[in-house]
Each structure stands twice: as structure tokens, then as C-alpha cells.
Amino acid sequence: MVRTPETTHRIHFQDCDMLGHLNNARFLDYFLNAREEQVIQHYSLNMGKLAREQNGAWVITKHHVSYLRPANHGELVRIRTQLIHFDNSNLVVEMQMLSEDSQRLKALLWSEMAFVAVKSGTRSEHSDELMDLLEKLDVDEIDYDPDGFDDRVRMVRKQLKQLRRDEE
């Protein structure tokens, strides 16, 4: 099972500002749309179906985002996503937007989500089946610290810089 799926996306004109850069608010759309596609493709998990069958859905409670480089109109970017933390009713997904060659980090996002009952809108616990799936998807190599977002950004940038040096 792919724990860190990647997909390629083109930056569209209507999503850009006057400088031809992807608008900051639109980064979230690209990230979340990529994650939705990846979850369907790699895990056969349809959020609408999940909501109907389990009367539950994840809602975003917080975003941490760092914008590091512009994503330009017409450019191809790679979006990599991974589950980096979960418990009985919450999860955190890390999403990275990289250059097409995956060598430069353009933005990094942590999306914190809570599982809620659809009808009541109150926090709910993951089913045993979901907990099993989340256990399989969790990327253990990342030590999640709720206050460590900036440290994580620095670490990813350092890793990519080292990869570029190794290829020279």
C-alpha cells in the first residue's frame, strides 16, 4: 500500500494572481483536491460513501501552511501527501507541493482533521475498520509534534537540498 502518494498537477491561469503565481488561498484547493484523488485511487476510499455508510466524515479544524516558492502559471508541480498522525478521532495529513522534478519545496501544509458524526456535527470516534486503515497508512518515520511545524519545514528543505547535492 502506497503511504505517500504523489500526483502531478498543472497550475491553471484562473488560480493565479497578477504576477502569474498561484494565489495563496488556491494552494489549499490544489492540496485538498490532490489528496482526494489520491485517497480514491490508492485506498478506494470515497468520502461521500464513507459519510453515508459510517455516518461520519473528517472536517478540517486547523491548517499550518508555509509558502516557500511560487508555483507559476502553466507549471507542472508534484503534490505528495501522507498521514503523519492519528488517534481515535483525529488525524493530521502532511501535503507537500514540489517542483516537477521533486527537488524543490514550494509549500508544505499540515491539515488537522476531526472525525464527526454527520447528523449531529459532534466529534466521533473512528470505527475499528478505519483505525486499522489509518494504522497501515501512518508514516511512522515522521515524529509528529503539534508545535513542530516550522522544524518539519526546515527538515524537508534540508533533505531536498542534500538530495540535490548528492545528484551533482
NORVENFEN-V870871 format. One record per residue. N is the residue number from 1. RES is the residue in three letters. NEAR is the number of other C-alpha atoms within 12 Angstrom. Layout:
# NORVENFEN-V870871
n: (N & N)
res: (RES & RES)
near: (NEAR & NEAR)
This chain:
# NORVENFEN-V870871
n: (1 & 2 & 3 & 4 & 5 & 6 & 7 & 8 & 9 & 10 & 11 & 12 & 13 & 14 & 15 & 16 & 17 & 18 & 19 & 20 & 21 & 22 & 23 & 24 & 25 & 26 & 27 & 28 & 29 & 30 & 31 & 32 & 33 & 34 & 35 & 36 & 37 & 38 & 39 & 40 & 41 & 42 & 43 & 44 & 45 & 46 & 47 & 48 & 49 & 50 & 51 & 52 & 53 & 54 & 55 & 56 & 57 & 58 & 59 & 60 & 61 & 62 & 63 & 64 & 65 & 66 & 67 & 68 & 69 & 70 & 71 & 72 & 73 & 74 & 75 & 76 & 77 & 78 & 79 & 80 & 81 & 82 & 83 & 84 & 85 & 86 & 87 & 88 & 89 & 90 & 91 & 92 & 93 & 94 & 95 & 96 & 97 & 98 & 99 & 100 & 101 & 102 & 103 & 104 & 105 & 106 & 107 & 108 & 109 & 110 & 111 & 112 & 113 & 114 & 115 & 116 & 117 & 118 & 119 & 120 & 121 & 122 & 123 & 124 & 125 & 126 & 127 & 128 & 129 & 130 & 131 & 132 & 133 & 134 & 135 & 136 & 137 & 138 & 139 & 140 & 141 & 142 & 143 & 144 & 145 & 146 & 147 & 148 & 149 & 150 & 151 & 152 & 153 & 154 & 155 & 156 & 157 & 158 & 159 & 160 & 161 & 162 & 163 & 164 & 165 & 166 & 167 & 168)
res: (MET & VAL & ARG & THR & PRO & GLU & THR & THR & HIS & ARG & ILE & HIS & PHE & GLN & ASP & CYS & ASP & MET & LEU & GLY & HIS & LEU & ASN & ASN & ALA & ARG & PHE & LEU & ASP & TYR & PHE & LEU & ASN & ALA & ARG & GLU & GLU & GLN & VAL & ILE & GLN & HIS & TYR & SER & LEU & ASN & MET & GLY & LYS & LEU & ALA & ARG & GLU & GLN & ASN & GLY & ALA & TRP & VAL & ILE & THR & LYS & HIS & HIS & VAL & SER & TYR & LEU & ARG & PRO & ALA & ASN & HIS & GLY & GLU & LEU & VAL & ARG & ILE & ARG & THR & GLN & LEU & ILE & HIS & PHE & ASP & ASN & SER & ASN & LEU & VAL & VAL & GLU & MET & GLN & MET & LEU & SER & GLU & ASP & SER & GLN & ARG & LEU & LYS & ALA & LEU & LEU & TRP & SER & GLU & MET & ALA & PHE & VAL & ALA & VAL & LYS & SER & GLY & THR & ARG & SER & GLU & HIS & SER & ASP & GLU & LEU & MET & ASP & LEU & LEU & GLU & LYS & LEU & ASP & VAL & ASP & GLU & ILE & ASP & TYR & ASP & PRO & ASP & GLY & PHE & ASP & ASP & ARG & VAL & ARG & MET & VAL & ARG & LYS & GLN & LEU & LYS & GLN & LEU & ARG & ARG & ASP & GLU & GLU)
near: (17 & 19 & 26 & 28 & 29 & 30 & 31 & 27 & 28 & 25 & 31 & 23 & 19 & 16 & 24 & 23 & 20 & 12 & 13 & 19 & 25 & 33 & 25 & 26 & 18 & 22 & 38 & 31 & 22 & 35 & 39 & 29 & 21 & 31 & 38 & 28 & 25 & 29 & 30 & 18 & 17 & 23 & 22 & 16 & 21 & 21 & 24 & 17 & 14 & 23 & 21 & 14 & 15 & 24 & 24 & 28 & 34 & 34 & 26 & 21 & 18 & 19 & 24 & 27 & 27 & 30 & 25 & 23 & 22 & 26 & 37 & 29 & 22 & 18 & 24 & 23 & 35 & 32 & 42 & 39 & 39 & 39 & 37 & 34 & 31 & 35 & 24 & 22 & 27 & 29 & 36 & 37 & 41 & 42 & 43 & 47 & 48 & 37 & 29 & 25 & 20 & 26 & 24 & 28 & 34 & 37 & 39 & 39 & 40 & 38 & 34 & 29 & 29 & 29 & 34 & 28 & 24 & 22 & 14 & 12 & 16 & 17 & 23 & 24 & 24 & 30 & 22 & 14 & 14 & 27 & 21 & 15 & 22 & 31 & 22 & 21 & 28 & 29 & 25 & 17 & 13 & 21 & 20 & 25 & 15 & 20 & 12 & 15 & 26 & 22 & 18 & 28 & 28 & 18 & 18 & 30 & 27 & 17 & 18 & 23 & 18 & 15 & 16 & 16 & 11 & 10 & 9 & 7)
